[in-house]
Amino acid sequence: MLTLFNPKRLIVGLLYACSVMAFAAQQTWDQVETNGTFSVRHEAGFVQLNNKGYLIGGRGIKSVDELEPSNLNWRNLSPSPLELHHFQPVVWQDQILIAGALTGQYPDEKPVAHIYFFSPHKNAWQQGTAIPKERLRGSAIAVVNQDILYLIGGITNGHLDGNVSWVDSLDLRTQKWSILPNAPHSRDHAQGVLIDNKIYVIGGRRTLGAQNKVFELVEEKVDVFDIASQTWSTLPQELPIPRAGLSVYAEHNSFIAVGGESANPNKAHEEVHRYDILQGQWSSAPSLIQGRHGSGVIKMNGYLWIASGSGMQGGSPELDSVERILADDMFK
């Protein structure tokens, strides 16, 4: 049977192909040229407060660097009062809170004895309450919910040993600490997200430098703490590529695991995976241009952003790049 050439069908087909290509092109991270300079760092935090991004902490004593997304300007603020690294920053009452950090040099870093607050409005640091001595650790997960700080996991002896599954809470109004049920898995170099009154603990590892096992004991399980019932469970679906030093972000009953490091000494992970809580499954998401670990993912002006971090396993190279992607392209 003879098929006649149909120019209208060809045009429609070409338009459809172009729209698919354009949509696919949007689903990528873009490297952003920013104005001014920031201190490169890793094992640090990147956190959003009042629609500005703050690079904070990291190995060595660094200034806090503020990113204004509307004009892409960096502003250098006060340095930390001591070296603060290996922590997950959180926000409470217009302040950035750091708890469960390490200080000092690799491999026998020490847990920081107090929590610390940084106020961007005042450009000032303040030492907060002490962490109970018998519960001191660094590289811990930190999450705030309704004036309660939750501190999960961590390591007591730098990169040598002492992985713990401890869970503590601090009432930030009364300064009272409480011990909660241990997590199912001990881990350090992990992060957590809060969704629907539950804390999801993602990634990390058991760092055992004293046994020459620093990077390889990564944790693939995702543990879930139900705040209301004070109970733990573990998702049946494992992190597709287990890694530590990753960054996490949650939205629309989903969370993403971004970058990280594992046993490969040649590069940090560029992979991004998304977990849909309602469907109970992982999927691949757009990968970073440059793999990195020891940073954070934040949302500003409709974009997800990541900055600095380390581009290989360990501490170098510290990256001077910033990437972003439309949040709607990540969370459909």
Beta strands, then each sheet from edge to edge (+ up, - down):
strand 1: 30-31
strand 2: 45-49
strand 3: 52-56
strand 4: 63-68
strand 5: 73-79
strand 6: 90-92
strand 7: 95-98
strand 8: 102-103
strand 9: 110-111
strand 10: 114-119
strand 11: 124-130
strand 12: 141-145
strand 13: 148-152
strand 14: 155-157
strand 15: 161-163
strand 16: 167-171
strand 17: 176-180
strand 18: 191-195
strand 19: 198-202
strand 20: 223-226
strand 21: 231-234
strand 22: 247-251
strand 23: 254-258
strand 24: 272-276
strand 25: 281-285
strand 26: 297-300
strand 27: 303-307
strand 28: 322-326
sheet 1: 1+ 28- 27+ 26-
sheet 2: 2+ 3- 4+ 5-
sheet 3: 6+ 7- 10+ 11-
sheet 4: 8+ 9-
sheet 5: 12+ 13- 16+ 17-
sheet 6: 14+ 15-
sheet 7: 18+ 19- 20+ 21-
sheet 8: 22+ 23- 24+ 25-
end
